[in-house]
Amino acid sequence: MARISQVMLLGAINRPPQIAKKNDQYIYAMVYVTVVRGNRKIGDKVKYMRSDNPILMTWDPDQIREIETWQVNDIVDVKGIVASRSILKSSFCTHCNTKNRYPGALVYVNPIFCKKRCHFESDEDCYKYLAERREVSNQCYVFGTLCRDPSRRKTGNGVVYTQYQIALNRKYRIKTDPPEVKSDYPWVKSYGENGVEDLKRLRIGSEVIIDGFLQTRNVNRHAVCGQECDEKGKPKFFPNGMPVMITDEDGEVIGCGESYDWPDRTMELVPYDNGTEYISGYYTDEELAAKKEDVRRQALIDAGLSADDDDEYYE
């Protein structure tokens, strides 16, 4: 399988980098980078220029030393790859303040190269600088294989989109990851006609090239305090619909069992209009026509008619 996973960012630092050390040895660096997307349409009906804040993470000492020098309102250049890792996400119950932890995934940019370009004194100057260079501020180009069938979703303001998860084969190995970790699993969100085509054409195993950008969002998660989750973070329930609760060594339930919402962040890939190229494993025009014919025939059967009664059925 091809190994294409490239991210190019021109962004501003909006908060001080987090640098982790142990015994004067660098462990990792993490920093949020503000970028803006280009003028190309994506079908989400957004008419204004929007910014996003992807996370940059590295365990490479040379990259960490560079990031350690960054300050708020620095403009930086980054070349990297889309990466992901399994993590435990934490939230605190709003009723009893119990700390609950859930298996989840962090999608981030692992830099191959990063360098400070210049510095501004204000957020406004940074944003103006990026706005003038928005076509090169947030670029993502990847080759992936669908590991889930696409699904149709709707945003809070009624915009319909298609969502699916892809597997990316790593071209560059992250030294701190186990050697068996060779792929990353970001989500893709496509809008407009691109989303309609993706929903029709794609399936598990389809290979695609995505030409787009990184989008970050704040997400409101729902949880039950003390509820057990599986390895993918999905809440567990008994057959009767009651939540499976975590218990301590004495069999006492941990948490109050009340529902609450907690804030989370997510990052996904968004293709531009016509930014999804179908490589293999997708539904062809002939296959789509055959599927449509199967649906038509099944509708006749369900109505107690035969294929010869087609005209009568549709009259």
N, C-alpha and C positions, 0 to 999 in steps of 0.2 A: 504494500500500500504506500502511496505517496506520503511524504512527510512535509507538508506545507503548513506552517503556523507562524505568521509574521504580524507583529504589531509595531506601528510607528506612531509615537506620540510627541507632540510639542505642547507642553503644558506648564502650568504655574503651580508652585507649592503653596497650599492653602493652610497647612498646619505643620509644626515642626516634625521632622522624621523621628520614628521610634527606633533606637539603636539598642540591641541587646548584647551584653558582654558577660563573660564569665572568666574570672582570673585574667583580666586584661585581654582576653581573646574574643574576637568578634563571633557572635552566634548568628544573628540575622538583622536585617534592616527592613522596615516597613514604612511606607509613606503614601499619602493620598496626593494624586496629581489632578488638577483641574484642567480639562480639555474641552474643546467645543467641536461640534460636528459640522461637516461641510454643507454646502447648499443643495446637494443632490436630494431628490425626494425619496421618501421611503413609504409613503401612503398612510402615515399616522395622523394626518390632518393638522400637524403642528406647523404654524406659519411663522414662528419666531425662532431665532437661533437659541439652542439650548446647550447647556454645559453638563458634563458628567465628571465623576470623580473616581476613576479606577484606582485600585490598590496596586502598588508596586512592592514586590517582596523579593529579597535575594539573600542567599547564604554565602555568596562569594565575597571574600575579604576585600578584593580590589574594588568591587562595586559598592560595598558597605562604606569604605573609606571615602569614596566620592560622595555618596548620599549623606554621610555625616556632616559634610560641609554645607549642605543646602539649608537655606533659610526661607521663611515665609516671603512670598512674592518674587522668589527666584523663578526664572524661566529655564526649563530643562528640555533636553532632547533625550528620547528613549527609543531604543530598538530592542524588541523582546519577543517573547512567545506567550500565547494564552496557556495558562497552567491552572491546575486545580488540585486540591488535597482535601482529604476527609478531616474534619475537626469536630470538637464538641462545642456547640453553641449554648450560651447560658442566658437565662432570664430569671427575674425575681417575681414571685407571685404578688400581685397587688393587694391580696387579702391578708396573707400571713407572712409575706417576705421570705418564704422558702426559696432557696436557689434551686432551680430546675435546669438540667442539662440534657441536650438533645443531639444525637449524631446529625451532622450536616456536612455541607461542602463549601469550601471557599474557592472562588474563581478569582484569579489575580493575574498580573503581568509579571513574568520573570524576565528581568533585563539581561540582554546580551551585551548591550552598550548603553551607558547613560552619562550625561555630561551637562553641567550648568552652562547656559548660553549667556544670560544677562540677568540683571536685577532691576526691579522697579520699586518705587516708594509706596505705591498704593494699589489696592485691588482693581480700581478703575483702569489704571494704566496697564495692568496685566491683562485684563479682559479685552481692552481695546487692541492690544498687541496680538492676542490670540484671534480675535475676531477678524483682523486683517489677514490672518494666515489660517483660517478655519479649514481650508481644503487639505492642509497637511497636519492638522492638530490631532486628529483621531482617526487612524487608519488601521483596518484589520483585514487580513487576507488569509484564509485557512482552507484546507482540504479535510473533510471529515466524513464519517460514516454514521448514519442514523442508528442509534441504539434504542430508540423508542419511536413508535408510530406518531405522526403529527396529530395534534388536537386543536380544536377551534376554541378560542377564549374571547373574553370581552373585558375591556378596561372599565374603570369606574365611571368614565364619561361616555361609555357606549361605543368606543372604537373596537372593532373586531380584528383579531389577529390570529396567526397560527404559531404554535409553539412546539418545538421538538428538541431532543437532546442528541448531540453528536459526540463521537469519539475521535480524538485527534492523536495520531501517532507522534510521539516526541522526536524531534530532530536533534535536540540538545538534552542531555541528561542532567537532572538536578542532583548534585552530589549528595545532598543530605537525604534524598528520598531512597527508599529501598530499591535495589537493582531490578526487582520484578515490576516496579511501577514504570510503565513505558507509554502510557496514554493519559489523556486528560478529557474531561467530560463536561464541557460548557453547554448551556442552553442557547437556542436560537429563537428569536422572536421576529416574525416577518408580517408585514402589514400590506394592506391594499391588494392589488392584483397579484403581487408577488406572493402574498400569503394565501390567496385563493388557489394559485397554481401549486404551491407547496403542499397544500392540503390534499389536492387531487393526485399529484404525481408521486409524492414521497411515501416511503414505508421503511420499516426496519431493514437495514442492509443497503439502502440507497447511498450512493457516494455523491457528494456535492462539493462545489467550491463556493465559498461565501466571500463576497467583496462588500465590506461594510464598515461598521465601527462598533466600539464598545459602549454599552448603555448601562448605567447604574441607577438603581431605584431603591427607595425606602419601602419596605414591605411590612404590613401589619400581620403578625402571626397569631393564631389562636391556640391556646393550650389549656389543659386541665392540670392543676397543681398536683404533682406526684404521680401522674400517669406514666406508665412504661411505654417505651418506643422500641421499634425494631432497629436493626443496624443501619437502615436508611433514614431513620428519623420519623417514620410513620407511626402514629399512635396505635396502641394495641387495644382491642376490645374483646370481651367475652361474647359467645354466641347470642346472648340475650341483649347485646348492645351496651352493656355497662363497661366502663373503662377498666383496663387491667392496671392496678396500682402497684407502685414499688413499695416493698416492705423492708424493715430492718431485720437484724438477726433474731429479734424477739417476735417477729411477725406483726409489728406495729406499722401502720401505713405512714409513709413519709409524705408530708404535704397535707393540705386541707381538702383537696378534691374539688375546689371551686374553679370555675372557668375564668380566664383572663386573657388579655391581648398583650403582646410584647413587640417592640420594634426590631426589625431585622433589615439587613441590606443584601442586595443581590446584584450580580453583574452578568449580562448576557450579550450575545452577538446579535446585531441587527443588520441585515443586508439592505443595501440601497435598492431602489427600483431596478429590476432586471439584474440584481446583484447576486442571484443564486443561479449557478450553472449546474445542470444535472449531468453527471458523468456516467453512472451506471446504476442498475438495480431499480430504476424508477418506472412508473407506469407509462407506457407509450400510448399514442393516440388509439392504436388498434386495441390495446388492452382496456383502455377507458371505455371505448365503444362496446366491447364485449361485456364489461361490467354493467354498463347502462342497460344492455339488452337482457342480461340476467335479472336485473331489478324489475324490468318491464314484465318479463315472463312470470316472475314470482308474484307480482301484483295481480296478474290475471288468474294465476292459480289460487291465490288467496280469495279472489272474488268469485271462484267457482266457474271460471271461464277458461276456454282454451285459446291458444295463440290465434286461431282462426276467428275468434270473436273480438279481435283487437279493436276494430272500428266501432263495434257495438259498445264495448266497454268505455271507450273514450268519448262517445257521444253522450 
